[in-house]
């Protein structure tokens, strides 16, 4: 069974096709943000602190 593709909560597109302004949903940083399963973008520090995973990590 293929993995579920993560999609942006705003535009419903996968990370590589999303044209939304990307910033961390928690701290508002725009440094090294990635899309996670909940459809929002998070920076490395917030992803690690909260246990969020990117598409490649899932």
Backbone as a printed PyTorch tensor [residue, N CA C, xyz], in Angstrom:
tensor([[[ 0.8380, -1.1770,  0.0000],
         [ 0.0000,  0.0000,  0.0000],
         [ 0.8890,  1.2490,  0.0000]],

        [[ 0.6640,  2.1670, -0.9450],
         [ 1.4980,  3.3700, -1.0190],
         [ 1.2490,  4.2930,  0.1740]],

        [[ 2.2760,  5.0690,  0.5030],
         [ 2.1520,  6.0240,  1.6000],
         [ 1.2540,  7.1820,  1.1870]],

        [[ 0.5780,  7.7530,  2.1730],
         [-0.2450,  8.9310,  1.9470],
         [ 0.6620, 10.1190,  1.6320]],

        [[ 0.3240, 10.8350,  0.5810],
         [ 1.1230, 12.0060,  0.2000],
         [ 0.7090, 13.1970,  1.0550]],

        [[ 1.6830, 13.8790,  1.6690],
         [ 1.4110, 15.0520,  2.4890],
         [ 1.0450, 16.2160,  1.5860]],

        [[-0.0230, 16.9420,  1.9430],
         [-0.4680, 18.0800,  1.1430],
         [-0.6530, 19.3010,  2.0330]],

        [[-0.3530, 20.4510,  1.4630],
         [-0.4910, 21.7300,  2.1540],
         [-1.9550, 21.9450,  2.5370]],

        [[-2.1730, 22.3870,  3.7630],
         [-3.5320, 22.6160,  4.2590],
         [-4.2140, 23.7870,  3.5400]],

        [[-3.4330, 24.7050,  2.9670],
         [-3.9960, 25.8870,  2.3090],
         [-4.3480, 25.6090,  0.8480]],

        [[-3.3780, 25.1020,  0.0830],
         [-3.5920, 24.9410, -1.3690],
         [-3.8750, 23.4980, -1.7920]],

        [[-3.7620, 22.5400, -0.8560],
         [-4.0330, 21.1300, -1.1400],
         [-3.0670, 20.5120, -2.1650]],

        [[-1.8560, 21.0810, -2.2620],
         [-0.8450, 20.5510, -3.1780],
         [ 0.3030, 19.9600, -2.3730]],

        [[ 1.0220, 18.9810, -2.9590],
         [ 2.2040, 18.4530, -2.2730],
         [ 3.2920, 19.5260, -2.1680]],

        [[ 4.2430, 19.3060, -1.2680],
         [ 5.2750, 20.3070, -0.9780],
         [ 6.0020, 20.8010, -2.2250]],

        [[ 6.3220, 19.9120, -3.1550],
         [ 7.0870, 20.3250, -4.3330],
         [ 6.2690, 21.1410, -5.3370]],

        [[ 4.9530, 21.2130, -5.1870],
         [ 4.1030, 22.0140, -6.0700],
         [ 3.4350, 23.1730, -5.3420]],

        [[ 3.6210, 23.2750, -4.0490],
         [ 3.0070, 24.3290, -3.2340],
         [ 3.7030, 25.6680, -3.5020]],

        [[ 2.9050, 26.6960, -3.7520],
         [ 3.4460, 28.0330, -3.9930],
         [ 3.0960, 28.9930, -2.8540]],

        [[ 2.5760, 28.4630, -1.7530],
         [ 2.2360, 29.2860, -0.5950],
         [ 3.5080, 29.8400,  0.0490]],

        [[ 3.3460, 30.9230,  0.8090],
         [ 4.4570, 31.4520,  1.5950],
         [ 4.7140, 30.4550,  2.7100]],

        [[ 5.9490, 29.9780,  2.8120],
         [ 6.2730, 28.9090,  3.7570],
         [ 6.9470, 29.4750,  5.0030]],

        [[ 6.3310, 29.2140,  6.1530],
         [ 6.8940, 29.6040,  7.4420],
         [ 6.4020, 28.6200,  8.4920]],

        [[ 7.1210, 28.5300,  9.5760],
         [ 6.8010, 27.5890, 10.6350],
         [ 5.4640, 27.9540, 11.2820]],

        [[ 4.5910, 26.9800, 11.4230],
         [ 3.2880, 27.1930, 12.0350],
         [ 3.3500, 27.4860, 13.5210]],

        [[ 4.4800, 27.2340, 14.1530],
         [ 4.6080, 27.4830, 15.5840],
         [ 5.3960, 28.7490, 15.9030]],

        [[ 6.6090, 28.8640, 15.3640],
         [ 7.4750, 29.9890, 15.7360],
         [ 7.5690, 31.0640, 14.6500]],

        [[ 6.9330, 30.8420, 13.5090],
         [ 6.8890, 31.7840, 12.3870],
         [ 8.2100, 31.9300, 11.6300]],

        [[ 9.2100, 31.0860, 11.9220],
         [10.4900, 31.1260, 11.2170],
         [10.2910, 30.6790,  9.7660]],

        [[11.1150, 31.2100,  8.8690],
         [11.0600, 30.7530,  7.4730],
         [12.3210, 29.9680,  7.1120]],

        [[13.1190, 29.6210,  8.1140],
         [14.3650, 28.9000,  7.8840],
         [14.1430, 27.3940,  7.9340]],

        [[14.4540, 26.7160,  6.8520],
         [14.4130, 25.2590,  6.7670],
         [13.0590, 24.6650,  7.1470]],

        [[11.9880, 25.2660,  6.6390],
         [10.6570, 24.7310,  6.9230],
         [10.3170, 23.6160,  5.9440]],

        [[ 9.5800, 22.6280,  6.4340],
         [ 9.1480, 21.4910,  5.6130],
         [ 7.7000, 21.1580,  5.9500]],

        [[ 7.0080, 20.6070,  4.9970],
         [ 5.6260, 20.1950,  5.1630],
         [ 5.5640, 18.8980,  5.9610]],

        [[ 4.6080, 18.8200,  6.8890],
         [ 4.4420, 17.6100,  7.6900],
         [ 3.0480, 17.0270,  7.4490]],

        [[ 2.7730, 15.8980,  8.0730],
         [ 1.5300, 15.1660,  7.8270],
         [ 0.2750, 15.9760,  8.1200]],

        [[ 0.3430, 16.9190,  9.0560],
         [-0.8470, 17.7090,  9.3840],
         [-1.1280, 18.8150,  8.3720]],

        [[-0.2910, 18.9300,  7.3270],
         [-0.5280, 19.8920,  6.2610],
         [ 0.0550, 21.2630,  6.5010]],

        [[ 0.8320, 21.4100,  7.5660],
         [ 1.4600, 22.6870,  7.8610],
         [ 2.9710, 22.5590,  7.7750]],

        [[ 3.6190, 23.7150,  7.6790],
         [ 5.0770, 23.7640,  7.6030],
         [ 5.6490, 24.0470,  8.9760]],

        [[ 6.7850, 23.3910,  9.2920],
         [ 7.4700, 23.5910, 10.5590],
         [ 8.9690, 23.6170, 10.3210]],

        [[ 9.6830, 24.4150, 11.1290],
         [11.1450, 24.4680, 11.0460],
         [11.7290, 23.2250, 11.7280]],

        [[13.0190, 23.0150, 11.5650],
         [13.6950, 21.8390, 12.1200],
         [13.5110, 21.7530, 13.6300]],

        [[13.7470, 22.8470, 14.3400],
         [13.6640, 22.8300, 15.7950],
         [12.2590, 22.4670, 16.2750]],

        [[11.2360, 23.0470, 15.6870],
         [ 9.8630, 22.7570, 16.0970],
         [ 9.4580, 21.3370, 15.7000]],

        [[ 9.9020, 20.8660, 14.5340],
         [ 9.6060, 19.4770, 14.1360],
         [10.2060, 18.5020, 15.1280]],

        [[11.4520, 18.7370, 15.5210],
         [12.1150, 17.8430, 16.4620],
         [11.4550, 17.8990, 17.8390]],

        [[11.1220, 19.1000, 18.3020],
         [10.5150, 19.2560, 19.6360],
         [ 9.1290, 18.6130, 19.7120]],

        [[ 8.3920, 18.6590, 18.6230],
         [ 7.0140, 18.1520, 18.6250],
         [ 6.8770, 16.7690, 18.0120]],

        [[ 7.9460, 16.2460, 17.4200],
         [ 7.8910, 14.9150, 16.8320],
         [ 7.2170, 14.8530, 15.4780]],

        [[ 7.1280, 15.9810, 14.7780],
         [ 6.5470, 15.9880, 13.4290],
         [ 7.5360, 15.3860, 12.4370]],

        [[ 7.0190, 14.6880, 11.4360],
         [ 7.8630, 14.0550, 10.4360],
         [ 7.5400, 14.6040,  9.0490]],

        [[ 8.5780, 14.7020,  8.2220],
         [ 8.3950, 15.1060,  6.8260],
         [ 7.9910, 13.8740,  6.0120]],

        [[ 7.6640, 14.0870,  4.7640],
         [ 7.2380, 12.9760,  3.8810],
         [ 8.3070, 11.8860,  3.8330]],

        [[ 9.5780, 12.2610,  3.7630],
         [10.6560, 11.2880,  3.6600],
         [10.8420, 10.4810,  4.9470]],

        [[10.4940, 11.0670,  6.0830],
         [10.6810, 10.4150,  7.3720],
         [ 9.5160,  9.4940,  7.7380]],

        [[ 8.3720,  9.7120,  7.1370],
         [ 7.1680,  8.9310,  7.4800],
         [ 7.2300,  7.5140,  6.9640]]])
